[in-house]
Amino acid sequence: MVRIDGGPFIMGTDSDVGFPQDGEGPAREVTVDPFYMDKYAVTNAQYLEFVRETDYTTDAERYGWSFVFQNHLTEEGSEHVISNVDAAPWWVAVNGANWFRPYGPGSSIIEANLLDHPVTHISWRDATAYAEWAEKRLPTEAEWECAARGGLEGCRFPWGDELKPEGDHRCNIWQGEFPEHNTGEDGHMATAPVNAYEPNDYGLYNVAGNVWEWCHDWFSPTYHTTGEYNADNPTGPPTGEARVMRGGSHLCHRSWCNRYRVAARSKNTPDSSTSNIGFRCVVPASE
C-alpha cells in the first residue's frame, strides 16, 4: 500500500465532456484524512487466497451466472449464454461465469495465466467481504478520486490532460471501433496485469482503465449539491440502490463509455458482477 496524505483537493469537474446524469460536477473543494491505498487492484491470486482460507462463495457463484463481454467468450462459454442486455447487446449473461472462470465455462484464471490480473466478476458485497478479511475497507469515493489524481489539480487523467502523452499509452481502454473491433494498440485485448503501465505520482497503478473499482458510497448524481453534503470526509448519501464505481475499464471508449477520466463516475447494484469490475482497498492512516 502507499500513503495518501489527504487534505483538501478539488473533486469533480465543471467540464461538459462527461454525462450530465452522472453528476460529475460541480468542481468543489473536499477534504479527506490521510489513508493508505493498495498500489494495485486486488489480483486473482489474492482473491484465490481469500477464497481458499474462508471458503467464500461470490454472488456470481450463488446465482450461477454473470455478465461477460461477448467478444471474450470461450467457445464452450458461448454455449452457456442465457441472454443479452437489450441496451448493450455486447453484454451476455453466461451460466458458469465467475471470478475463477471469467470468460465462462472452458476458461480459468490459472490456465490462462491471469493470476497477476485484477479479479473480476466481483460484486460490491464480494469486495466488502474480501476487504474485511484483509482488515481493510473499500475507499470512499472522495478518497478514491483524491488518490487517483495523484496530486494533479483539475487534470482529466491521472497523468495530465492528454490521453496519450507523446503517443504513449498510459491505460488499458478500448482501441478502435466499439464494440466491433479492438485493435489492442495499448497492448491488451482484455484485462492487463495490475502493474501494467506507469503509476501516477502517488505510486498507484491502473486507476484509469483496466477494471472498474468499487467504492464505499451509495450513488447519487445530486447529493453533493445539497445541504446534507459534508465536504469533510464525505461518504455519500445514507441510502441508495446502487454503489459507486470509479476508473473505467478495458471496455471504455470515448464513443460509448467515456468514463476513464478521474472525475468520471458510474454505478451498479451491490450484487452485480461483470467481467470488467474489480476493486482495491484502503486503510485509514490512524489505524
Secondary structure, 3 states (H helix, E strand, C coil): CEEECCEEEEECCCCCCCCHHHCCCCCEEEEECCEEECCCCCEHHHHHHHHHHHCCCCHHHHHCEEEEEHHHCCCCHHHHEEEEECCEEEEEEEECCCCCCCCCCCCCCCCCCCCCCECCCCCHHHHHHHHHHCCCECCCHHHHHHHHHCCCCCCCECCECCCCHHHCCCCECCCEECCCEECCCCCCCCCCCCCCCCCCCCCCCCCCECCEEEEEEECCCCHHHCCCCCCECCCCCCCCCCEEEECCCCCCCCCCCCCCCCCCCEEECCCCCECCEECCCEEECCC
